[in-house]
Each structure stands twice: as C-alpha cells, then as structure tokens.
Amino acid sequence: MALFPFPTALVHEWFSPRSVGGAELVVQQLDQLLDPQLFALVDGESGRPQSWLAGRQIETSFIQKLPWGRSHVQQYLPLLPLAIEQLDLSGYPLVLSSSHLVAKGVLTSPEQLHVSYVHTPVRYAWDQMHAYLRRSRLAQSPLGPWIRLQLHQLRQWDVLSASRPDRLIANSRFTAQRIARYWGRNATVLPPPVDVERFDWQQPREDFYLSVCRLVPYKRVDLVVQACRELDLPLVVVGDGPERSRLEAMAGPSTRFLGRSSAHEVEQLLARCRAYVYAGLEDFGIAPVEAMASGAPVVGLGRGGLLDSVRCLSQEPAQATGLLFAEQQLGAVKAALESFESNGLWQQLPAERLRLHAEGFSEESFRQRLSSLLIDWVNQHGIGSHSAVPVG
C-alpha cells in the first residue's frame, strides 16, 4: 500500500543498466514506499526483462529520442537542465526527486510539495572540477575553453535550481555541508538504505585485505595497492575500470585482481576478508557499510561520508567498527594498515558488533525514517485534506 492516498511523482536523472549504485537503491526504496509515477531524462531499463523496472511506464524527456540519448545521456550535458524542466508534474501533489545532477530542478507549483533526496551536488562542477579538467582529454583540446564555460553555466543553474525543492535530504553530513556551501541551504541527513540481510557475518576470517569499487582515479585504489605492496600484505582487488592496467603495473606479487565479480562472489569475499580497505573520498559510501554487515572491519579515509558510517578504533574503542586514517596520502594508508596488521587490531573488532552497527543503515530503518519525515512535511504543507496512511 502506498504511503499517501494521492498521486506521487518520483523523478530520477536516468534509468540505465550502466548506472546501478547507491542512488538507484534509494529510488527502489522510494518506489516501494510511495508507488509513484516515475519520471526520468531517459529510460533504458523498463524494456529489459531482467530489470526491476521491466514493463513499468516511465515518463521521459526529449533526450530519449536524440541519437544515443538513452545510452549516453551525459553527452547532452548542456541540454539536461532544459530537458528536466520540460517534465510535466502538474498532476502530483507530492514530488520527490533523486538528484545528483539536475533532477532537483524540476518545475513545481506552490501547492505542490517537492522533496529532493540529494546524493551529491554535481562533483565535476564544484570541488572536483579542477581534477576533472586535468583528467579530461576533451578539456585539454581546443574545446577546453568551451568545456569550462559549460561548467560555469552549470554552476549558475545548479544554484538557481537548488531553491526549487521545498525540502532537501542529504545522504550524509558531508553532503549536507557541501549543500550549505554551494547552495546556501540546510538539509536533513538520512543515509541511504543498505540491504544488510544479503551478507553473512559469521564465517571465519582469512588473512587477506579487500578492495571493491570501480577502478577510477578518484577512488584512490592506487594508494591501497601501493601500501599493500610496500608492506607485503595480501590484497584482493575487485572491480574494473580505466585505472586497472596502471594499478596492475604497480601492484606487488601478493595482490590479485579479480575484475568484475558477481554479487555472490563479492559477498563471500566480504565475509572472509581480514578488513575492507578504502582510500576514496565518498559522499556516503555504501560498500563500507556492506563490509561491516559482513563482519569485516573497515580501514578507510576519515573524511567525507565514512565519518557517518565507521566508528574509529582510536576514538571510540568500545563501539569501534574500523580504523580511520586522516589524510589521502600513501604514508597515512601504510601507517593504518601496518598498525592494523602488526597489532592484530581486527581482534578488537568483533563481527557481531559490526553487524549490529550496520543494521542501523538497513532498508527497514531507511523506510521508517523517511516515512516519518514525509508525513510531517506533507501535513505541514497542507496538501489537500488527505492524511497519511500508516506504514505497516
């Protein structure tokens, strides 16, 4: 049963088999909770029989009909603000947007309540712009000035459109800080849902460290690979991406690259590894929570979203779920791993404690907290004379 007895719209940037991550997990939970009409810039999922969206009616923008629009929507970046504004949401008293780029910019009336769940203010237009430009071949070409102008205009529209939602939800305190910095708005923090029930936390631990992520520069897997090589620690790297060949070239003999692996294979590795190691700066980071749900401690960067999910052994020993290092530098990663290994710190981090902590990020917890927020906001906004349907 839907949470509200009136029509609800849910806007997501795009549905594509090429994009399956934390944002899509949030959308799935919103879909189950609200039974909404779905909107997106493009839809590449409803026609796939194996997709959770198979057979669903999804309203799309004009980008859907442009050449390669459905499969390469981001190539139309300059048109995306215009495209999202063309979606007609006029028949829906409640509008939710799942936004990491333009979804928050949909147009609504004062009578409608628009709540936007923000995964991140667009990274490559703000604090990661210079790193993005350094990595982009197109930005180094004669088109470089045009690329910079497009990002400048995107920032202007991003700030303008950030005033449109009535309420903002951020996936972490870090994202809320970025929202305040770039948009000048407050956001309620609600971590994304994690399917903790998938993971087995009762298997015996083995003596290898684990990295699971896309092999792209900002994930900083290079720091993990170098640290394990210099400390001669066994490391298993799961994932693929443009960094793989460079990482394999710098790895030591005790590092194995498995490439893309099935969900079951990843679950088994998380259940048996000594610790999950992560050096990237994340807005939230679902994989560390999945590691803790598997009973695996986290050795990670003590910045960004991990500050919301991992309790550090050096600061909260009685409730600790991992060990955090302060800097995104090789020396800091090495020092953390060396201490973790030589002092047997995993023995101070029982799997049952880690699992109980991870359950605070469960799908059920997410739905309960979101339902409470939405019911309060709908009542405050005075949408018609309808009352909320209790959540079963």
C-alpha positions, 0 to 999 in steps of 0.5 A: 500500500502506498504511503499517501492516498494521492498521486506521487511523482518520483523523478530520477536523472536516468534509468540505465543498466550502466548506472546501478549504485547507491542512488538507484537503491534509494529510488527502489526504496522510494518506489516501494514506499510511495508507488509513484509515477516515475519520471526520468531524462531517459529510460533504458531499463523498463524494456529489459526483462531482467530489470526491476523496472521491466514493463513499468511506464516511465515518463521521459524527456526529449533526450530519449529520442536524440541519437544515443540519448538513452545510452549516453545521456551525459553527452547532452550535458548542456541540454539536461537542465532544459530537458528536466524542466520540460517534465510535466508534474502538474498532476502530483501533489507530492514530488520527490526527486533523486538528484545528483545532477539536475533532477532537483530542478524540476518545475513545481507549483506552490501547492505542490510539495517537492522533496529532493533526496540529494546524493551529491551536488554535481562533483565535476562542477564544484570541488572536483572540477579542477581534477576533472579538467586535468583528467579530461582529454576533451578539456585539454583540446581546443574545446577546453575553453568551451568545456569550462564555460559549460561548467560555469553555466552549470554552476549558475543553474545548479544554484538557481535550481537548488531553491526549487525543492521545498525540502532537501535530504542529504545522504550524509553530513558531508553532503549536507555541508557541501549543500550549505556551501554551494547552495546556501541551504540546510538539509536533513541527513538520512543515509541511504538504505543498505540491504544488510540481510544479503551478507553473512557475518559469521564465517571465519576470517582469512588473512587477506585485505579487500578492495571493491569499487570501480577502478577510477582515479578518484577512488584512490585504489592506487594508494591501497595497492601501493601500501599493500605492496610496500608492506607485503600484505595480501590484497584482493582487488575487485572491480574494473575500470580505466585505472586497472592496467596502471594499478596492475603495473604497480601492484606487488606479487601478493595482490590479485585482481579479480575484475568484475565479480558477481554479487555472490562472489563479492559477498563471500569475499566480504565475509572472509576478508581480514578488513575492507580497505578504502582510500576514496573520498565518498559522499556516503559510501555504501560498500563500507557499510556492506563490509561491516554487515559482513563482519569485516572491519573497515580501514578507510579515509576519515573524511567525507561520508565514512565519518557517518558510517565507521566508528574509529578504533582510536576514538571510540574503542568500545563501539569501534567498527574500523580504523580511520586514517586522516589524510589521502596520502600513501604514508597515512594508508601504510601507517593504518594498515601496518598498525592494523596488521602488526597489532592484530587490531581486527581482534578488537573488532568483533563481527557481531558488533559490526553487524549490529552497527550496520543494521542501523543503515538497513532498508527497514530503518531507511523506510521508517525514517523517511516515512516519518519525515514525509508525513510531517512535511506533507501535513505541514504543507497542507496538501489537500485534506488527505492524511497519511496512511500508516506504514505497516 
